[in-house]
């Protein structure tokens, strides 16, 4: 369990929040602190006060993979396969084991044809998938995704979900503007300018958002509204 207690960082305040293992969607209007929350959970920011722990341990002691909203900002290496291999090389994993891991994950994703491409020459969607593969190659316990799906069409979103499942990350925390995607998650967090306003299952959260633009379109069609 990820436990957030007494969290304060700039305008973001969360008195208490528990995030269970599984896939959690973070939704809400721009400026509500969604990216800030993700960066705090990833350990990229330090809260002014409060704690974030995983099973009682400081969040900094748990490996997290992070994919931000802008794929170009994730890219460090010239070739795709070198970009994906980077987390393992930084860990000192042997060349043969690293090569096997990269070959295995790109083959699973059906993206072997991209392995020798120049990273910066990929399309926006391909860069987003590259960033995802790089984030999951080291099998992090927590996978954090900040609206990276905004660069993906429906087919690529399905591929991304398959990669996420393949990663076996215990916690997937995804900020998204795709309410249909959020509705398929195990848990939804809704942030507003008031802070964390709602947390629960998709049914619990979206039932409170029925009169807002955040209610999934497919649910409106289902409800006949």
Residue, then its C-alpha position, 0 to 999 in steps of 0.5 A: x500500500x502507498x500511504x500519503x499522510x499530511x502531504x503539503x507541497x506548494x498549493x497541493x495538500x493531501x491530508x490522507x490517501x491510500x493507493x492500493x496495488x493495481x492501476x490508478x488513474x489521476x484525473x482533474x482540471x489543468x492546474x489541480x496538481x496532478x503532475x505534482x502528485x505524480x512527481x512526488x510519488x516518483x520521488x522527483x520532488x520532496x514534499x514540504x511536509x508529510x510522508x509518502x511510504x510504500x509498505x512503511x518504507x520511504x518512497x525513495x527506497x522503492x524503484x519507480x519508472x516515470x514517463x512524462x507528458x513530453x516524449x522528447x524530454x525522455x530521450x538521452x541516446x541516439x538509437x532506440x535500442x540504446x535508449x531502452x537499454x540505458x536503465x540496465x546499463x546504468x545498473x551495471x547489468x552485463x551486456x549480454x543480459x541487457x541485449x537479451x532483455x531489450x530484444x525480448x521486450x521490443x519483440x513482445x511489443x512488436x516493435x523490433x523494426x524500430x530497434x535500430x532507428x534514430x530515437x529523435x526521428x520517431x513519431x510522437x506516438x513512437x517516442x511515447x512507446x519508446x519512453x514506456x519501454x525504457x521505463x519498464x525494462x528494469x521492472x520497477x515496482x511503481x510505474x508512473x505515467x503523466x499523460x503520455x497517452x495523449x500522443x497515442x491513437x487507440x491502437x497504440x493505447x492498446x499496445x501500451x496497456x499490453x506493455x504495462x501488463x507485461x511489466x508486472x509493475x505492482x502499482x501503475x499510477x497514470x494521469x490521463x485526460x482519457x476518461x474511457x481509459x480512467x474508467x477501466x482502472x482499479x482506482x480513480x483519484x480526482x483532483x481539483x483546485x480544492x486538492x484531492x476531492x474524490x478517491x475510489x473505484x471508477x463507479x464511486x468517483x464518476x457517479x459524483x462527476x455525472x454532471x461534469x465534462x469528466x464523465x466518460x462519454x461511453x458511460x453517457x451512451x450506456x446510460x442514455x443521457 
